Amino acid sequence: MQARSRRLIACAAAVLATALLPTAPSAVAESNGGTRVMPLGDSITEGTQVPGGYRIGLWQRFGSGGYRVDLVGSQFNGPDSLGDHDHEGHPGWRIDQIDANIVSWLGNTTPRTVLLHIGTNDVLQNYDVSNAPARLSALVDKITATVPNADVFVATIIPLSNASQESLARNFNATIPGMVQSKANAGKRVRLVDMHSALTTADLIDGVHPTAGGYDKMAAKWYEALQSVPGSIGTPTAARQLVGVPSGRCADVPAASTTNGTQLQLWDCHGGSNQSWTYTSSKQLVVYGNKCLDAYGWGTTNGTQAAIWDCTGGANQQWNLNSNGTITSAQSGLCLDAYGAGTANGTKLVLWSCTGATNQQWKF
């Protein structure tokens, strides 16, 4: 009886301890209303060794190219500089494991475009490698059946440093072009991306996963493929620079930050994504595809910071582009102003009563 009591007390204590453990906050899917693209695969999609992986460089290219893209998936990771952290990369997973879940993932997100890089773990685990091509083919069929209007980009897997594993990878890759072509011939929207040739083993940090530079090479290859298929990432908007009249310098997000509340500055124009602005029908000035020029804190007084923030549709993110070159807040009527009539790199941008001075005039 005493032993039974001790067991009951121990169980109760364990339950209480479990209840008191802090729970990790669940990530909320990010959306900017853009063209939905699903990065799909294993740890190379997730970004092992370099969190965010190729998605960092790809996101930057979307922004600089004027594309408004919404990355989708059940997973979430990457640095703050990655404007959308959603993806469907699963470290250690093989083709069959992706196949077992793909219908529900696609149903939850309905992507317009799928970027598939899978098969590396089939090789690393030596998991029935001879049948890996057939499994990949079946997975592609399942994707095209579930989202028949999506463009599916199927990549060859990147190189491996181990010679015997690289030989298996090459054999696997050799089957992919014919498989993709046969599906395209059948009217399916399947495209080949030769990712293997984009990298060498010198681009690997651990013999399997790319370095930051290697991931950026992957980003460039994906972007090249996406641009070759009209509509796969939507239609580029007319992203333009916002140039101060007296300074000739651009409205710039410092250090290409994507952090909400970052105050704008003047900086030498260089054409980067942090200086590329789109004026929408909702009177928003959008950078990176999902951040809006914002009167910080809904401010309506002189000196209110001109910052970036997630686009909300609020009046503090609506702007009038006027024929006299001024940009005025629809909320307050204040002008976008280079503080102190500054013209040097680093001059902060604020809102100020309209004075007619040139430091409140802009060329868009």
Buried (B, 14 or more C-beta within 10 A) or exposed (E): EEEEEEEEEEEEEEEEEEEEEEEEEEEEBBBBEBBBBBBBBBBBBBBBBBBBBBBBBBBBBBBBBBBBBBBBBBBBBBEEBBBBBBBBBBBEBBBBBBBEEBBEBBEEBEBBBBBBBBBBBBBBEEBEBEEBBEBBBBBBBBBBEBBEEBBBBBBBBBBBEBEEBBEBBBBBBEBBEEBBEEBEEEEBBBBBBEBBEBBEBEBBBEEBBBBBEBBBBBBBBBBEBBBEEEEBBBEBBEBBBBBBBBBEBBBBBBEBBBBEEBBBBBBEBEEBBBBBBBBBEEEBBBBBBBBBBBBBEEBBEEEBBBBBBBBEEBEBBBBEBEEEBBBBBBBBEBBBBBBEBBBEEEBBBBBBEBEEBBBBBBEE
